[in-house]
């Protein structure tokens, strides 16, 4: 699909603003540093493969934990940052591959994190 140049007022500096039907607006600066749009699109494409592999690792770890796992426990076990692990866990939750673990009384199970805060325990949907 073709891109469309957007008129932009009130901004200083020479830059081109475009609207991509799939990705939305983006800016190409006048500093000659290159096409940030193409770089972003390439990075997003490469992350898709990585995200799938990371998501599989998160799911496999939760499945191995007979007592479930918190985000903090997953991050420690897999050596992932929270910014990497949480989106993968969210994707697993959204696709009904994992769920919150509950006690017999129906309350959500929680355990303490390294920071001393209570966190939800996640388990694989069986």
HUCORGI-V19033 format. One record per backbone hydrogen bond with DSSP energy under -0.5 kcal/mol. CO is the residue of the C=O (numbers start at 1). NH is the residue of the N-H. If there is no record, write none. Layout:
co-><CO:CO>
nh-><NH:NH>
//
This chain:
co-><4:13:14:16:17:18:19:20:24:26:27:28:29:34:35:36:37:38:39:40:41:42:43:44:45:46:47:48:49:50:51:52:53:54:55:56:57:58:59:60:61:64:65:69:70:71:72:73:74:75:75:81:81:82:84:85:86:87:88:89:90:91:92:92:93:97:99:101:103:107:109:111:113:117:119:120:121:122:123>
nh-><19:15:30:28:6:26:4:24:20:18:29:16:32:36:39:40:41:42:43:44:45:46:47:48:49:50:51:52:53:54:55:56:57:58:59:60:61:62:63:64:65:66:68:122:74:75:76:77:78:79:80:84:85:86:88:89:90:91:92:93:94:95:97:98:96:125:123:109:106:103:121:119:116:113:111:122:101:69:99>
//
